[in-house]
């Protein structure tokens, strides 16, 4: 699969602020006219909360459909079932066919894409040794002693949001 849409992962342990950060990035990019797609790793097991069992598409799934979709007012909602689970490359292959400018991924720590790592405590620094392709670190505590150049404190929101936008601009992905 050749991915033509740029990807940035937001990773960290549970309760490190991944969803909050991702939401802020989405708001800022969308306000600039950038079309953002997101993928979230549902790491808690079981079906995601939006799996509505009372709708027609749920009846389609229950009847054996692998993929169900419903469109209304310009929104296409899809549910695709794969008994073995979906890999990130499989999901990205689908996203690659959508009219998107960037893809932001929440989670999937072990994947190879460029990452922003959130560190809530010093114990979380183990991620800096375990993960690859780290582009920036956002910590909830003192500055880190690491060779990663793009470091931010969680309260420096304007700085790290500006960095995310400049990251995509530097690689000529958005104008």
Residue frames as a rotation matrix with the C-alpha (Angstrom) as fourth column:
UNK 1
0.582 0.813 0.000 0.00
0.813 -0.582 0.000 0.00
0.000 0.000 -1.000 0.00
UNK 2
-0.608 -0.708 0.358 1.35
0.696 -0.693 -0.188 3.38
0.381 0.135 0.915 -0.96
UNK 3
0.218 0.654 -0.724 0.05
0.902 -0.419 -0.107 6.01
-0.374 -0.629 -0.681 1.42
UNK 4
-0.264 -0.282 0.922 -0.41
0.746 -0.665 0.011 9.40
0.611 0.691 0.386 -0.23
UNK 5
0.621 0.516 0.590 -1.91
-0.027 -0.738 0.674 11.24
0.784 -0.434 -0.444 2.75
UNK 6
-0.444 -0.867 0.228 0.47
-0.262 -0.117 -0.958 12.36
0.857 -0.485 -0.175 5.50
UNK 7
0.551 0.552 -0.625 0.08
0.352 0.525 0.775 10.76
0.756 -0.647 0.095 8.91
UNK 8
-0.476 -0.638 0.605 0.95
-0.482 -0.386 -0.786 11.91
0.736 -0.666 -0.124 12.44
UNK 9
0.084 0.451 -0.888 0.43
0.533 0.733 0.423 9.73
0.842 -0.509 -0.179 15.49
UNK 10
-0.017 -0.023 1.000 -0.43
-0.791 -0.611 -0.028 10.98
0.611 -0.792 -0.008 18.96
UNK 11
0.240 0.016 -0.971 0.71
0.241 0.968 0.075 8.40
0.940 -0.252 0.228 21.50
UNK 12
-0.537 -0.395 0.746 1.08
-0.678 -0.325 -0.660 7.99
0.503 -0.860 -0.093 25.24
UNK 13
-0.908 0.225 -0.352 -0.20
0.373 0.818 -0.438 5.93
0.189 -0.529 -0.827 28.09
UNK 14
0.006 1.000 -0.019 -3.82
0.813 0.006 0.583 6.06
0.583 -0.019 -0.812 29.27
UNK 15
0.762 0.476 -0.439 -4.91
0.642 -0.647 0.413 9.46
-0.087 -0.596 -0.798 30.63
UNK 16
-0.296 -0.931 -0.211 -1.90
0.823 -0.361 0.438 11.27
-0.485 -0.044 0.874 29.19
UNK 17
-0.057 0.359 -0.932 -4.08
-0.103 -0.930 -0.352 13.71
-0.993 0.076 0.090 27.22
UNK 18
-0.824 -0.329 0.461 -4.09
0.362 0.319 0.876 12.10
-0.435 0.889 -0.144 23.77
UNK 19
-0.101 0.877 0.469 -7.77
0.994 0.070 0.083 12.74
0.040 0.475 -0.879 23.00
UNK 20
0.603 0.284 -0.746 -7.65
0.442 -0.897 0.017 16.31
-0.664 -0.340 -0.666 24.30
UNK 21
-0.333 -0.816 -0.472 -4.55
-0.121 -0.460 0.880 17.06
-0.935 0.350 0.055 22.22
UNK 22
-0.757 0.073 0.649 -6.01
0.610 0.433 0.663 15.41
-0.232 0.898 -0.373 19.14
UNK 23
0.309 0.951 0.027 -9.21
0.930 -0.296 -0.216 17.44
-0.197 0.092 -0.976 19.49
UNK 24
0.430 -0.222 -0.875 -7.23
0.063 -0.959 0.275 20.69
-0.901 -0.173 -0.398 19.70
UNK 25
-0.694 -0.720 -0.005 -5.19
-0.003 -0.004 1.000 19.76
-0.720 0.694 0.001 16.62
UNK 26
-0.448 0.618 0.646 -8.35
0.889 0.385 0.248 18.84
-0.096 0.685 -0.722 14.67
UNK 27
0.556 0.706 -0.439 -10.02
0.676 -0.691 -0.255 22.13
-0.483 -0.155 -0.862 15.60
UNK 28
0.127 -0.599 -0.791 -7.01
-0.168 -0.799 0.578 24.19
-0.977 0.060 -0.203 14.55
UNK 29
-0.843 -0.465 0.269 -6.40
0.139 0.295 0.945 22.36
-0.519 0.835 -0.184 11.29
UNK 30
-0.231 0.848 0.476 -10.08
0.965 0.264 -0.002 22.27
-0.128 0.459 -0.879 10.35
UNK 31
0.544 0.409 -0.732 -10.40
0.414 -0.890 -0.190 25.99
-0.730 -0.199 -0.654 11.04
UNK 32
-0.259 -0.736 -0.626 -7.59
-0.392 -0.512 0.764 26.48
-0.883 0.443 -0.156 8.49
UNK 33
0.420 0.548 -0.724 -9.55
-0.877 0.040 -0.479 24.53
-0.233 0.836 0.497 5.87
UNK 34
-0.634 -0.697 -0.335 -7.51
-0.742 0.671 0.006 21.34
0.220 0.252 -0.942 6.20
UNK 35
0.490 0.814 -0.312 -9.49
-0.712 0.581 0.396 18.11
0.503 0.028 0.864 5.81
UNK 36
-0.515 -0.682 0.519 -8.55
-0.853 0.343 -0.394 15.86
0.091 -0.646 -0.758 8.72
UNK 37
0.451 0.557 -0.697 -9.20
-0.330 0.830 0.450 12.15
0.829 0.027 0.559 9.08
UNK 38
-0.165 -0.494 0.854 -8.66
-0.984 0.020 -0.178 10.38
0.070 -0.869 -0.490 12.38
UNK 39
0.250 0.174 -0.953 -8.13
-0.073 0.984 0.161 6.81
0.966 0.030 0.259 13.52
UNK 40
0.066 -0.177 0.982 -8.32
-0.978 -0.208 0.028 5.87
0.199 -0.962 -0.187 17.19
UNK 41
-0.593 -0.291 -0.751 -7.09
-0.124 0.954 -0.272 2.66
0.796 -0.068 -0.602 18.73
UNK 42
0.444 0.783 0.437 -9.83
-0.708 0.008 0.706 1.23
0.549 -0.622 0.558 20.94
UNK 43
-0.394 -0.863 -0.315 -7.43
-0.457 0.482 -0.748 -0.32
0.797 -0.151 -0.585 23.38
UNK 44
-0.485 0.230 0.843 -9.90
-0.858 0.059 -0.510 -1.39
-0.167 -0.971 0.169 26.04
UNK 45
-0.976 0.115 0.183 -11.27
0.144 0.978 0.153 -4.45
-0.162 0.175 -0.971 24.25
UNK 46
-0.188 0.979 0.078 -14.79
0.644 0.183 -0.742 -5.05
-0.741 -0.089 -0.665 23.04
UNK 47
0.015 0.321 0.947 -16.77
0.958 -0.277 0.078 -3.05
0.288 0.906 -0.311 20.57
UNK 48
-0.927 -0.300 0.225 -16.50
0.255 -0.944 -0.207 0.75
0.275 -0.135 0.952 20.42
UNK 49
-0.686 0.654 -0.319 -19.31
0.238 -0.213 -0.948 2.63
-0.688 -0.726 -0.010 22.18
UNK 50
-0.427 0.532 -0.731 -20.91
-0.754 -0.656 -0.037 3.87
-0.500 0.535 0.681 18.94
UNK 51
-0.968 0.080 -0.239 -21.98
-0.073 0.820 0.568 0.36
0.241 0.567 -0.788 17.96
UNK 52
-0.477 0.865 0.157 -25.72
-0.822 -0.376 -0.429 1.06
-0.312 -0.333 0.890 17.90
UNK 53
-0.961 0.062 0.270 -27.73
0.098 0.988 0.122 -2.17
-0.259 0.143 -0.955 17.99
UNK 54
-0.179 0.983 -0.050 -31.17
0.354 0.017 -0.935 -0.62
-0.918 -0.185 -0.351 17.36
UNK 55
0.009 0.136 -0.991 -30.62
-0.690 -0.716 -0.105 0.74
-0.723 0.685 0.087 13.85
UNK 56
0.905 0.399 -0.147 -31.10
-0.358 0.531 -0.768 -0.81
-0.228 0.748 0.623 10.41
UNK 57
0.287 -0.867 -0.407 -27.36
-0.713 0.090 -0.695 -1.00
0.639 0.490 -0.593 9.82
UNK 58
-0.460 -0.388 0.799 -27.05
-0.846 0.466 -0.261 -3.06
-0.271 -0.795 -0.542 13.02
UNK 59
0.484 0.702 0.522 -29.68
-0.403 0.709 -0.579 -5.40
-0.776 0.070 0.626 11.60
UNK 60
0.789 -0.288 -0.542 -27.58
-0.516 0.166 -0.840 -5.65
0.332 0.943 -0.017 8.44
UNK 61
-0.268 -0.949 0.167 -24.53
-0.876 0.168 -0.452 -6.56
0.400 -0.268 -0.876 10.54
UNK 62
-0.252 0.244 0.936 -26.51
-0.700 0.622 -0.350 -9.09
-0.668 -0.744 0.015 12.53
UNK 63
0.810 0.585 0.032 -27.66
-0.365 0.547 -0.753 -10.65
-0.458 0.599 0.657 9.27
UNK 64
0.524 -0.685 0.507 -24.01
0.617 0.715 0.328 -11.18
-0.587 0.141 0.797 8.29
UNK 65
0.882 -0.231 0.411 -22.92
0.198 -0.610 -0.767 -8.06
0.428 0.758 -0.492 6.39
UNK 66
0.124 -0.931 -0.344 -19.21
0.989 0.144 -0.031 -7.44
0.078 -0.336 0.938 6.76
UNK 67
-0.928 -0.362 -0.090 -19.46
0.364 -0.932 0.002 -3.73
-0.084 -0.031 0.996 5.91
UNK 68
0.172 0.983 0.069 -22.50
0.985 -0.170 -0.025 -1.55
-0.013 0.072 -0.997 6.55
UNK 69
-0.894 -0.448 -0.026 -22.92
0.446 -0.893 0.053 2.09
-0.047 0.035 0.998 5.75
UNK 70
0.295 0.955 -0.039 -25.50
0.938 -0.297 -0.180 4.79
-0.184 0.017 -0.983 6.07
UNK 71
-0.793 -0.502 0.345 -25.41
0.576 -0.802 0.157 8.26
0.198 0.323 0.926 4.53
UNK 72
0.407 0.911 -0.062 -27.40
0.904 -0.393 0.169 11.30
0.129 -0.124 -0.984 5.57
UNK 73
0.983 0.068 -0.168 -26.89
0.092 -0.986 0.139 15.04
-0.156 -0.152 -0.976 5.23
UNK 74
0.612 -0.785 -0.097 -23.47
-0.554 -0.339 -0.760 14.50
0.564 0.519 -0.642 3.73
UNK 75
-0.104 -0.656 0.747 -22.21
-0.965 0.249 0.084 12.13
-0.241 -0.712 -0.659 6.44
UNK 76
0.367 0.101 -0.925 -21.24
-0.437 0.896 -0.075 8.57
0.821 0.432 0.373 5.62
UNK 77
0.103 -0.291 0.951 -21.04
-0.961 0.217 0.171 6.31
-0.256 -0.932 -0.257 8.65
UNK 78
0.206 -0.136 -0.969 -19.40
-0.551 0.803 -0.230 2.94
0.809 0.581 0.090 8.11
UNK 79
0.346 -0.214 0.914 -19.06
-0.757 0.512 0.406 -0.14
-0.554 -0.832 0.015 10.23
UNK 80
0.337 -0.319 -0.886 -16.72
-0.671 0.578 -0.464 -2.80
0.660 0.751 -0.019 8.90
UNK 81
0.660 -0.019 0.751 -16.30
-0.625 0.541 0.563 -6.10
-0.417 -0.841 0.345 10.72
UNK 82
0.185 -0.670 -0.719 -13.25
-0.540 0.543 -0.644 -8.28
0.821 0.507 -0.261 10.43
UNK 83
0.917 0.322 -0.234 -13.19
-0.022 0.628 0.778 -11.20
0.397 -0.708 0.584 12.85
UNK 84
0.273 -0.900 -0.338 -9.40
0.901 0.363 -0.238 -11.03
0.337 -0.240 0.911 13.16
UNK 85
0.443 -0.105 -0.890 -9.39
0.457 -0.828 0.325 -7.28
-0.771 -0.551 -0.319 13.79
UNK 86
0.925 -0.086 0.370 -8.16
0.286 -0.483 -0.828 -4.49
0.250 0.871 -0.422 11.55
UNK 87
-0.023 -0.968 -0.250 -4.53
0.965 -0.086 0.246 -3.60
-0.259 -0.236 0.936 11.19
UNK 88
0.151 0.003 -0.988 -3.56
0.107 -0.994 0.014 0.03
-0.983 -0.107 -0.151 10.94
UNK 89
-0.849 -0.474 -0.233 -2.29
-0.169 -0.173 0.970 -0.46
-0.501 0.863 0.067 7.35
UNK 90
-0.601 0.706 0.374 -5.69
0.796 0.482 0.367 -1.89
0.079 0.518 -0.851 6.36
UNK 91
0.349 0.741 -0.574 -7.49
0.766 -0.578 -0.281 1.10
-0.540 -0.341 -0.769 7.86
UNK 92
-0.147 -0.497 -0.855 -5.05
-0.114 -0.851 0.514 3.55
-0.983 0.173 0.068 6.27
UNK 93
-0.902 -0.138 0.409 -5.57
0.350 0.322 0.880 1.88
-0.253 0.937 -0.242 2.90
UNK 94
0.012 0.980 0.197 -9.25
0.999 -0.019 0.033 2.78
0.036 0.196 -0.980 3.14
UNK 95
0.468 0.137 -0.873 -8.57
0.433 -0.897 0.091 6.34
-0.771 -0.420 -0.479 4.40
UNK 96
-0.569 -0.810 -0.138 -6.12
0.214 -0.309 0.927 6.84
-0.794 0.498 0.349 1.55
UNK 97
-0.672 0.397 0.625 -9.11
0.715 0.130 0.686 6.83
0.191 0.909 -0.371 -0.83
UNK 98
0.387 0.830 -0.402 -10.99
0.901 -0.433 -0.026 9.59
-0.196 -0.352 -0.915 0.99
UNK 99
0.360 -0.221 0.906 -10.75
0.443 -0.815 -0.374 13.34
0.821 0.536 -0.196 0.26
UNK 100
0.875 -0.129 -0.466 -8.40
0.434 -0.214 0.875 14.10
-0.213 -0.968 -0.131 3.17
UNK 101
0.661 -0.709 0.247 -5.36
-0.429 -0.626 -0.651 16.34
0.616 0.324 -0.718 3.59
UNK 102
-0.518 -0.815 0.258 -3.94
-0.693 0.224 -0.685 14.66
0.501 -0.534 -0.681 6.71
UNK 103
0.468 0.574 -0.672 -4.59
0.053 0.741 0.670 11.66
0.882 -0.349 0.317 8.95
UNK 104
-0.273 -0.468 0.840 -4.14
-0.860 -0.274 -0.432 11.88
0.432 -0.840 -0.328 12.71
UNK 105
0.125 0.224 -0.967 -3.85
0.099 0.967 0.237 8.63
0.987 -0.125 0.099 14.63
UNK 106
0.204 -0.011 0.979 -4.54
-0.939 -0.287 0.192 8.29
0.279 -0.958 -0.069 18.34
UNK 107
0.548 -0.061 0.835 -2.64
-0.489 0.786 0.379 5.35
-0.679 -0.616 0.400 19.73
UNK 108
0.972 -0.232 0.042 -1.06
0.198 0.705 -0.681 2.40
0.128 0.670 0.731 17.89
UNK 109
0.719 -0.693 -0.045 2.22
-0.443 -0.507 0.739 3.17
-0.535 -0.512 -0.672 19.70
UNK 110
0.069 -0.773 0.631 4.23
0.122 0.634 0.764 0.44
-0.990 0.024 0.138 17.98
UNK 111
0.755 0.226 0.616 3.51
0.620 0.062 -0.782 1.60
-0.215 0.972 -0.094 14.42
UNK 112
-0.112 -0.978 0.176 6.22
0.959 -0.059 0.278 3.33
-0.262 0.200 0.944 12.39
UNK 113
0.376 0.330 0.866 4.62
0.689 -0.725 -0.023 6.68
0.620 0.605 -0.499 11.57
UNK 114
-0.607 -0.582 0.542 5.88
0.128 -0.744 -0.656 10.05
0.785 -0.329 0.526 12.87
UNK 115
0.158 0.638 -0.754 4.80
0.825 0.334 0.455 10.51
0.543 -0.694 -0.474 16.48
UNK 116
-0.187 -0.107 0.977 4.06
-0.563 -0.803 -0.196 13.08
0.805 -0.587 0.090 19.13
UNK 117
-0.254 0.017 -0.967 4.55
0.581 0.802 -0.138 11.40
0.773 -0.597 -0.213 22.52
UNK 118
0.335 0.425 0.841 2.68
-0.498 -0.678 0.541 12.60
0.800 -0.600 -0.016 25.61
UNK 119
-0.435 -0.538 -0.722 4.35
0.439 0.574 -0.692 11.98
0.786 -0.618 -0.014 28.97
UNK 120
0.593 0.730 0.340 2.25
-0.016 -0.411 0.911 12.44
0.805 -0.546 -0.232 32.08
UNK 121
0.887 -0.348 0.302 4.95
-0.338 -0.044 0.940 11.32
-0.314 -0.936 -0.157 34.55
UNK 122
0.014 -0.983 -0.185 8.63
-0.977 -0.053 0.208 10.45
-0.215 0.178 -0.960 34.58
UNK 123
-0.227 -0.040 0.973 7.71
-0.159 0.987 0.003 6.75
-0.961 -0.154 -0.231 34.55
UNK 124
0.767 0.617 0.176 6.26
0.104 0.151 -0.983 7.30
-0.633 0.773 0.052 31.06
UNK 125
0.339 -0.716 -0.610 9.72
-0.841 -0.522 0.145 8.19
-0.422 0.464 -0.779 29.72
UNK 126
-0.283 -0.385 0.878 10.20
-0.022 0.918 0.396 4.50
-0.959 0.093 -0.268 28.95
UNK 127
0.699 0.620 0.357 8.24
0.378 0.104 -0.920 5.26
-0.608 0.778 -0.162 25.76
UNK 128
0.692 -0.482 -0.537 11.14
-0.660 -0.724 -0.201 7.36
-0.292 0.494 -0.819 24.51
UNK 129
-0.435 -0.867 0.241 13.30
-0.709 0.495 0.502 4.24
-0.555 0.048 -0.831 24.47
UNK 130
-0.342 0.379 0.860 10.63
0.232 0.921 -0.314 1.88
-0.911 0.092 -0.403 23.14
UNK 131
0.639 0.757 0.140 9.16
0.373 -0.145 -0.916 3.91
-0.673 0.637 -0.375 20.28
UNK 132
-0.479 -0.772 0.419 10.54
0.760 -0.125 0.637 4.97
-0.439 0.624 0.647 16.93
UNK 133
-0.446 0.195 0.873 10.06
0.708 -0.520 0.478 8.02
0.548 0.831 0.094 14.73
UNK 134
0.265 0.483 -0.835 9.39
0.894 -0.447 0.026 10.44
-0.360 -0.753 -0.550 17.61
UNK 135
-0.050 -0.202 0.978 9.05
0.711 -0.695 -0.107 13.96
0.701 0.690 0.179 16.23
UNK 136
-0.305 0.021 0.952 7.97
-0.459 -0.879 -0.128 15.80
0.834 -0.476 0.278 19.40
UNK 137
-0.475 0.149 -0.867 7.36
0.743 0.596 -0.305 15.26
0.472 -0.789 -0.394 23.10
UNK 138
-0.058 0.508 0.859 4.77
-0.418 -0.794 0.441 16.99
0.907 -0.334 0.258 25.26
UNK 139
-0.540 -0.222 -0.812 5.26
0.560 0.626 -0.543 16.48
0.629 -0.748 -0.214 28.99
UNK 140
0.583 0.807 0.097 3.22
0.326 -0.341 0.882 17.32
0.745 -0.482 -0.462 32.07
UNK 141
0.800 -0.385 -0.460 6.33
0.467 -0.082 0.881 18.04
-0.376 -0.919 0.114 34.16
UNK 142
0.342 -0.750 -0.566 9.84
-0.248 -0.653 0.716 19.50
-0.906 -0.105 -0.409 33.94
UNK 143
0.536 -0.225 -0.814 11.78
-0.842 -0.073 -0.534 19.63
0.061 0.972 -0.229 30.66
UNK 144
0.955 -0.141 0.261 13.37
0.117 0.987 0.106 16.36
-0.273 -0.070 0.960 29.61
UNK 145
0.046 -0.974 -0.221 17.02
-0.721 -0.185 0.667 15.57
-0.691 0.129 -0.711 29.16
UNK 146
0.298 0.110 0.948 16.74
0.476 0.843 -0.248 13.91
-0.827 0.526 0.199 25.78
UNK 147
-0.753 -0.658 -0.010 18.02
0.272 -0.325 0.906 14.46
-0.599 0.679 0.424 22.27
UNK 148
-0.092 0.796 0.598 14.52
0.994 0.034 0.107 15.03
0.064 0.604 -0.794 20.94
UNK 149
-0.873 -0.454 0.177 14.55
0.461 -0.887 -0.003 18.65
0.158 0.079 0.984 19.90
UNK 150
-0.451 0.784 0.426 10.83
-0.301 -0.583 0.755 19.43
0.840 0.212 0.499 19.83
UNK 151
-0.569 0.218 -0.793 9.81
0.761 0.505 -0.408 19.41
0.312 -0.835 -0.453 23.50
UNK 152
-0.373 0.551 0.746 6.86
-0.275 -0.834 0.479 21.21
0.886 -0.026 0.463 24.99
UNK 153
-0.968 0.245 0.050 5.15
-0.003 0.189 -0.982 21.50
-0.251 -0.951 -0.182 28.34
UNK 154
-0.476 0.855 0.203 1.47
0.879 0.462 0.115 20.58
0.004 0.234 -0.972 28.33
UNK 155
0.256 0.595 -0.762 0.57
0.609 -0.711 -0.351 24.20
-0.751 -0.374 -0.544 29.18
UNK 156
-0.524 -0.533 -0.665 2.40
-0.204 -0.679 0.705 25.55
-0.827 0.505 0.247 26.10
UNK 157
0.179 0.744 0.644 -0.61
0.469 0.511 -0.721 24.88
-0.865 0.431 -0.258 23.87
UNK 158
0.832 0.151 -0.533 0.06
-0.316 -0.661 -0.681 27.64
-0.455 0.735 -0.502 21.34
UNK 159
-0.077 -0.968 -0.239 3.63
-0.892 -0.040 0.450 26.44
-0.445 0.248 -0.860 20.85
UNK 160
-0.672 -0.247 0.698 2.88
-0.049 0.955 0.292 22.78
-0.739 0.162 -0.654 20.23
UNK 161
0.416 0.841 0.347 -0.15
0.439 0.148 -0.886 23.49
-0.797 0.520 -0.307 18.05
UNK 162
0.666 -0.287 -0.689 1.99
-0.635 -0.702 -0.322 25.86
-0.391 0.652 -0.650 15.98
UNK 163
-0.440 -0.880 0.181 4.62
-0.677 0.457 0.576 23.12
-0.590 0.131 -0.797 15.75
UNK 164
-0.190 0.441 0.877 2.07
0.366 0.861 -0.353 20.58
-0.911 0.254 -0.325 14.44
UNK 165
0.841 0.527 -0.121 0.97
0.113 -0.391 -0.914 22.95
-0.529 0.755 -0.388 11.69
UNK 166
0.389 -0.773 -0.501 4.58
-0.878 -0.475 0.052 23.79
-0.279 0.419 -0.864 10.80
UNK 167
-0.366 -0.477 0.799 5.40
-0.250 0.877 0.410 20.06
-0.896 -0.050 -0.440 10.76
UNK 168
0.290 0.556 0.779 2.95
0.633 0.499 -0.592 19.52
-0.718 0.665 -0.207 7.92
UNK 169
0.933 0.019 -0.358 4.04
-0.206 -0.790 -0.578 22.72
-0.294 0.613 -0.733 6.16
UNK 170
0.083 -0.996 -0.036 7.72
-0.752 -0.086 0.653 21.70
-0.654 -0.027 -0.756 6.31
UNK 171
-0.593 -0.303 0.746 7.06
0.132 0.877 0.461 18.50
-0.795 0.372 -0.480 4.50
UNK 172
-0.853 0.194 -0.485 5.04
-0.510 -0.512 0.691 20.37
-0.114 0.837 0.535 1.86
UNK 173
-0.809 0.586 0.045 1.84
0.587 0.809 0.030 18.56
-0.019 0.051 -0.999 2.71
UNK 174
0.392 0.914 -0.102 -0.38
0.900 -0.404 -0.163 21.56
-0.190 -0.027 -0.981 3.23
UNK 175
-0.294 -0.470 0.832 -0.13
0.648 -0.738 -0.188 25.15
0.702 0.484 0.522 2.18
